[in-house]
Each structure stands twice: as C-alpha cells, then as structure tokens.
Amino acid sequence: MAMALDEQTDNDEVIEEKGVTFLIEKDLLNEVKPIQVDFITSPMGSGFRLTSSLPTGGECGGSCSSC
C-alpha cells in the first residue's frame, strides 16, 4: 500500500484529520480498514507509515530496501 497525490473522484472516501485531507477508494477502504497513517522519523529518514488490516507479505512495503 502506498500514498500518492490524487484528485478526488466519486469513488473516494474523504477523511479529514488535523487539517489534512486523505482520499481513499471506497472499495479499498473496505478491504484494508482500519487504516492508520503516522509520520515517523528514524535513522533511515522520515516519512509516512501506513498500517492496515492487510497481512504483510513479500510485496514491497515499508521495509523493502529495493523500492
């Protein structure tokens, strides 16, 4: 799962939190909820971390160094 800049469509759920607007496709939200977005800082840098109910597997997620 990843974040990207996008324009709102009729298929999006709009979530506003602390002055930030998030868009997520309604079908995807039903598949992954609950979803959590955190801003983290680590020795590797800083950025957003997404966590959800999706099981982690071999796909490229937050810990993949070849992304």
N, C-alpha and C positions, 0 to 999 in steps of 0.2 A: 504494500500500500504506500502511496506517495502523495505529496501535496504539490499543487501547481496553481498558477493564476488562471482564472477562468471567468467567463461571463455567465450570469445566471440564466437558466432555462426553466421551462415549466416542469421539468422532471427533477428539479433540485429542491432539497430541503434547505431552508435558510436558518442558520443558527448564529445569533449574535452573543458574544461573550466579552465583557470588559472592553468594549469599543472595537472589537474585531469581528468582522462578518465572515463566517465559514459557509461554503456551499458544498453539499454532498448529494450525489444522486440518490433519490429516494429508495430505489431498489438496492443499491449498495449499502445504504444506511441500515436497512432491514436485515441485511446479511451480516454486518460487522458490529452492530451495536451491542453493548455500549462501546463508544469510541472516546479516547482521551487524547488531547493534544497538549504537550508540555514543551516549554523552551528550556533546553538544558545546556550546560557548559561543562566540558570535560577536557582532559589533556589533548584530545584529538580535535577540539574546536567546539563551537557552539552551533545550535540549530534546533529544529523542531523534532520531537519524537512522537510518533503516533503509536498508540496501543489500542487493541480492539480484542473482540472475542475470537477472531480468526486464529487458527492454530499456526504457529510459526513452523516453517519447513525449510526446504532447500532453496526457496526463492530468495531473491535479493531483498533483504530488509535492512534494518538499521545497522547491523553488524557486518555487512558484506563489504570487504575491502576492495572488491573489483568493480564496484558500481561506478 
